[in-house]
């Protein structure tokens, strides 16, 4: 069984992998720079992942 810090690291790694998969699926770097729509999408994804990380951290503090 994972300890308290192990659970937090697993959650943060899963969020990082989630972002990387979406980022790689968005296309090449120069395509993203040209498309304002993709840039806005990735910005929204970053905000979502930050919110999920904050919620995970808050829940982690209440874990026994």
C-alpha positions as CSV (number, residue, x, y, z in Angstrom):
1,X,0.0,0.0,0.0
2,X,1.2,3.5,-0.8
3,X,1.9,6.0,1.9
4,X,0.5,9.5,2.0
5,X,3.4,11.1,0.0
6,X,3.3,8.2,-2.5
7,X,-0.3,8.9,-3.3
8,X,0.4,12.6,-3.9
9,X,3.3,11.8,-6.2
10,X,1.2,9.3,-8.2
11,X,-1.6,11.8,-8.6
12,X,0.8,14.5,-9.8
13,X,2.5,12.1,-12.2
14,X,-0.8,11.1,-13.7
15,X,-1.7,14.8,-14.2
16,X,1.6,15.4,-15.9
17,X,1.1,12.3,-18.2
18,X,-2.4,13.6,-18.9
19,X,-1.0,16.9,-20.0
20,X,1.8,15.4,-22.1
21,X,-0.6,13.1,-24.0
22,X,-2.9,16.1,-24.8
23,X,0.1,18.3,-25.8
24,X,1.5,15.6,-28.1
25,X,-1.9,15.0,-29.6
26,X,-2.3,18.7,-30.4
27,X,0.4,18.6,-33.1
28,X,3.8,20.1,-33.8
29,X,5.1,23.1,-32.0
30,X,5.0,25.4,-35.0
31,X,1.4,24.3,-35.8
32,X,0.4,25.3,-32.2
33,X,2.1,28.7,-32.5
34,X,0.2,29.4,-35.7
35,X,-3.2,28.4,-34.4
36,X,-4.8,30.6,-31.8
37,X,-7.5,28.0,-31.2
38,X,-5.1,25.3,-30.2
39,X,-3.1,27.7,-28.0
40,X,-6.3,28.7,-26.2
41,X,-7.2,24.9,-25.8
42,X,-3.8,24.1,-24.3
43,X,-4.1,27.1,-22.0
44,X,-7.5,25.8,-20.7
45,X,-6.0,22.3,-20.2
46,X,-3.2,23.8,-18.1
47,X,-5.7,25.7,-16.0
48,X,-7.7,22.5,-15.5
49,X,-4.7,20.5,-14.5
50,X,-3.6,23.2,-12.0
51,X,-7.1,23.1,-10.5
52,X,-7.1,19.3,-10.3
53,X,-3.6,19.4,-8.6
54,X,-4.8,22.0,-6.0
55,X,-7.9,19.9,-5.3
56,X,-5.7,16.8,-4.9
57,X,-3.4,18.6,-2.6
58,X,-6.3,19.8,-0.4
59,X,-7.7,16.3,-0.3
60,X,-4.2,14.9,0.5
61,X,-4.0,17.1,3.6
62,X,-7.3,15.6,4.9
63,X,-6.1,12.0,4.3
64,X,-5.5,10.0,7.5
